[in-house]
């Protein structure tokens, strides 16, 4: 039954039914966390042997260099090649960092503020106005970086094939617009993958700012739920084709491949960008953790082993996505919500047709189930339509997820009925 077609009496009866069920969940003492996209213990155990294996191997590589010592600012050559092969990008573009790609992103923008980029007329801190494009719904931690660094955040809608490029191309005509956040494959939180046409338009668009940057956060590059994952275009090749290779700052890591707290992150950039970045990095650090790089090289050996590893993880979390989507399908008859159906990544996005995301969040919290806060998918934590919630099904056990999904259905229905009765 479509809720919008129900009479007031029918809506009141439905509300009474839903409230009774909701109170049952509230009294059951649930304590579930569906708020963040992180692996649980079972998924982390897939990397069993990650530490012990490296203890049984030589701690030297690259022509006998002792990895326990200082040096190799760019990262071990073998680790750079590992990322280049995994991501199909030029090895000469790759610089290996510490465990956090988010830190590399923050550092990149801090360098821009203090020094500017290789093609900047001046350090960004000297710019009168600084604006940044945020694709919404998007990743809250991205938005927080640019907000904290004093950028005005400009929202652009995410479409099925990537950002609304008409809107992006209009915004970049303003020289104060300095960049855009992009999660191009299995985007956080929609799970959408940018089409080749969108990637091409990003690579070739004319920007008024000569130092415009695309922060290309390919966090879910190999996080397919099945053998047939989405295919992402090569942004470096496209940018080079149009003479805009400096525009791309490419980030990735092994955070949800091995261990999130002990992964290896990387930034890939053009030759001109790297020539500027390396001397500044050399002041910041003498070298990143090469022992951790060795662990990853020993553990995987080659990209084929990465693929097998990720297929095992994909099977473990794939059934959780299926379980969540089956529950959401039960909302179809009420015609009160829509949702994404990604082929990989870590999230599902729920769109409520009647603005009630905050109410659903509060109801879930009252029943003992924590979601990512409503509004987190938008700059400053404000979703103007109050309609979007990010669902993270990977962390809870199957039993916990089933309960959480059941509560979610009741809460979405109840919030919709309440909104219709106003």
N, C-alpha and C positions, 0 to 999 in steps of 0.2 A: 504494500500500500504506500502510495506517495504521500508523504506527510502534508505537503502543501494542498492536497486535494481533500484532506480530512476536515470535517466540521469541528466547531469548537468543542462540542460534547465528546467527539471521538478523540480529539487531542487531549482533553482532560482525562479521559479513561486510559489512554496510552501513557500519560504522565504518571498516573497513579500506579500502573503496572511497573513502569521503569523505576520509580522511586522505591517501591517495595524490593525489587531485585537489587538496586543500588545499596540500600541499607543492609542487605544481607552481606554484600561484599565488605561494607564498612565495618561490620561487626566481626568479620572473619580474621582480622588481624594481619592482613597482607602487608608485606614489606618488600616491594619489588622496585628495581631500578632499571628503567628503560631509557635513561636520559642521554647516555653518551655512546658513541660508536667505538667500542673497544672489545677486544677478544676476551673470552673467559678462560678459566684454567685449562679446560679441555683443548681449546685451540692453541693455547700457549705450549701445551705439552707436545704438540706436533714438532716443535723445535727442540725436543729432548736430545741431549747430546751436544747442543750448541756450544756449551762451555767446556765440557769434558773432552771433546774431540780436539779442541785447540791446545789443551794441556799435553796431548800426546804427540804433538807435531812440532817441527822446528819453528822458532820464533824469528826466523830470518827469511827474507824474500828479496826480490829485485836485486839480483847480483850479490847476494850474501849480506845485504844490509840488515843490521839488527833492529827489528821493529820495536824493541823496548826502549830505544833511544829517541832523541829529538830528531826533527827534520821531516822532509818530504811534505812540504806545505800543500801541494796539490793533491795529495793522497797517493797511495800505492798505485803504480801503473796497472797492476792486475785488477785493483778495485775500480779504477777508472774504466778499464776495458769491460769489467763486469757490468757496470751501469750502462755503458754505451751499447753493449750487446742486448741487454735486457730491454732497453728503451728505444733501440734503433736510432740512436743519435751519434754524431761524430765524437769519437773518443777525445779528440783534441779540445772539444768544448767543455769537457767534464772536469769539475773540481770537487773533491770529496771533502766533506765536513765532519762534524760531530754526529750526535745521535738525533738531532732535531732539525727537520727542514723548516719548521716554523721560525726557529732562531735564525736560520740563514735568510729567510724572507725579511724578518725584522732588521737584521744587520744590513741587508741590501738597501732598505729604505733609509736607515740611519746614515749610511754612507752618502746617499743622495742628498740628504739634508745638509750634511757637513761639507761634503766635497763636490756634490753634483755628480753626474755620470760623465762618461768620456765625451759625450756630445752635448753637454749642458752649457749654456751661456754663463751660468753662475750656480753656486750651491743653492739647493732648493730652499734652504732656510731664508734666503734673501728674496725669494719670490713673494710678491705682495699677496697673491692668492694661490692656494694649492687645492686642487679638487681631484677626486678619485672615483672611478666608476665601480660600482658594486652590483654584481648580477644577483637578483633576488628571485626566489629564495636562495640563500647562499650560506657561507661558512662564517659563523659568528666570530671566530678567532681572527680571521682575515680582517673583518670589519673593525675589530677592536684595535688592531695594529695601526691602521690608517687613521682611526678616530683619535687614538692616543698621541699620534704624531702630528695632529693638527690639521688634517685634511678635511675639507668639506666632502661629504659622501653623497654621491649621486646614484640613485637606484635605477637599474634597467631590468626589465622583466626577462626571466628565463623562458625560452620556448622549448619545444620538443627537441630541436636540433641545436640548441645553444642560445646565447644571448640574442635579444632583439637587435639585430645589427643595424637596422634603420636608425634606431635610437642611439646606438653607440656611435655610428658615423656622424650623426648630428652633433653629439656632445664633443667629439674630438676636434671640432672646428674651433673650440675655445682653447687658446694657448695655456690657460691655467689648469686645464685637465691634463694630469700628468701620467695617468695609468689606469689599468683595469685589473681586477682580480679574476682569475679563471681557474676553475677545476674542470679540465676539459673532458676527462673520461669518468663516467659514473659520478657525475658532479654531486658534491655535498650540498644539499640533501636530496636532490630530486632523482639522482641516478641517471640523468640524461648524459649522453655523449655528444660532443660537438660534431656536426657534420663537416665534411671536407669543404663545402661551400662557406660555412661560417669561419672555419680556420683560414681559408683563403682571404676572405674579406678582412679579417683581423690583421693578416700579414700585409695586405696591400693598401689598407685605408690611409688616406691622407690626413695627417695629424698636424694641427697648428703648433703644438709643442715639439721642438726638434728632438727632445729627449724623452718622449713618451715611452712608457714601459708596460709590457704585458707580463704580469706575474703569473707564469704558467705552472700551476701547482698540480702536477700529474701524480697525485697521491695514490690513486687506485689503478695505476697502469696495468697491473697484472692480476687484479682482484676480480676475476670472472667467476660467476656462479656455475658455469658449465663450460664445456669444450668450445662452444660457439659464442665467444664473447664479442663485444663491440670492437670495431676497428677505428682507431684515431689517426688522423692525417699527421704527417711529419711537419710540424710547425717550423722547424729550422729550414727545411728545404723550401717551403713556401716563402718564408721571410727573405731568404737569400735570393730567391727568384725575383723579388721586387726591390732588392737592395735595402731591406729593412732588418737585417740580421741582428743589429744592435738592439732592436726593439724587444727581443725575447730574453727573459730571465726564466730559465726552466728549473723547476725544483722537483725532487722526488726523494724517497727514502725506503728503507726496508722495515719501517715501523710496524706495519700490519702484515709483514711477510715473516719476520722472525719475532723479535720481542720489542714491543713499543718503547719501553724504557731503555733499550740497549741496541737500537738499530744503528744504521749508518745512513746519513743524509748526503745529498749532493746538490750542487748548483751547476747548471750548464749555461754557457754564455759564449758570445762571439769573441773573436780574438781581441778586438779593441776593448771590449768590456773586461776580459780577463787580464789584459795588460794593466788596466786601472785597478782591478780588484786585488790582485795578488800582493802588490807592495803594501796595501793597507792591511790585508790579512796578516802579512808578515810582521806587522807591528802588533797586531792583536794576539797572535799565537805563534809559537815556533812549529807547531804541527798538531794535528788532531790524533785521536786514539787509533794508532796503527794496529795494535793487538786486536781491537774489535774488528777492524777491517779484515785481518787474517782469519778471525773466527768465521766470518761470513764466507770468505773464499774457500776455506777448508770444508765448511758445512755444505756448501752448494756445489762447488767444483765447476759447474757450468749452468747455462740457462735452462737446459733440459730438466735438470734437477729442481730448479726453481718452479718450472711449470708443473711438475709432478707434485711438488710440495703445495702449490697453490690450488691444484685440483682437489687435493685431500682437504684443504681448508674450505674450499668452495662447497664440497659435499657436506661438510659439517655445519656450515651456516646456511646453505641453500634451503634445507628443509625448514629453517626458521623463517626465511622469507616467504616460503610457500604457506606455512601456517598462518602468518600474519595476513597475507593476501587473501587466503580463504576466509578468514574472519571478516575482512573488509568487504568481501563480496556479499556478505549477508546484509550489508547496508544498501545494496543496489536497489532493492525494491522500494526503500524509503526515499530514494533520490535526494539525499541530503549531503552527499560527499563524493569526491573523486580522489584518486590516488595514483601514484606512479608505480610502474611495474618494471624495475630495473633488471638488467642482465648481469649486474655485478655491483661492486662497491659495498657500502655499509648501511645505507639508509633507504627508507621509503618516505615520501612526502604525502601527507594527507591534506587535502583541500576541502574545507567545509563550505558548502554552497550558501549557508546562512552564517554570517560572521559570528562565530562562537568559540574560537580557538582558546581564548583565555578561560572561558567557562569550562570547557572540556579539561583543560590543564588543572584547574582548581578542583573539579570533581574527581579527577584521577588521583590527585594528591590526597584528597579527603578519604579516598578508598585505600590509600596506602601504596599507590603506584606512581613513581616519579618519572615524568617525561622531561625532555628539553623544554625550557619555558617557552610559552607562546611569545612570538616576536623575536626570538633569538635568530631567526632566519633572515632578519632585516637589519640594516644599519640602526644603531642606537637602541636596538631591541624593540623597535616599534613597527609592527605590521599594520599599515593603514586599514587593511580590509579585515583584520582580526580573523583570518580564515585558514592559516597555515600552521601545521604542526609537523615536526620532524620525528619520525619513528626510528628507533635504533634496536633492531631485534637480535643483534649478535651476542650480547653479553649474558642474558638470563638463560637458565636451563630450559629445556623444552617444556617441562611442567610449569615453570614460572611464566614462561612466555605465553602458554595457553591461557593461564589465568589472567595475565595482563591484557591479552587480546579480548577476552570475554568482558573484562571491565571496560575496555576501550569502547567496544560496541555499545554497551549500555550508556556510557557517558556521552558519546557522540549523539545517540538518539535522544537522550534526555535534554541535552543542551539545545538541540534543534527544536524539540517540542516547546521548551520554555521560550525560545526566541519567537516562535510562531504564535504563542499565546499572549505576547506583549501587546 
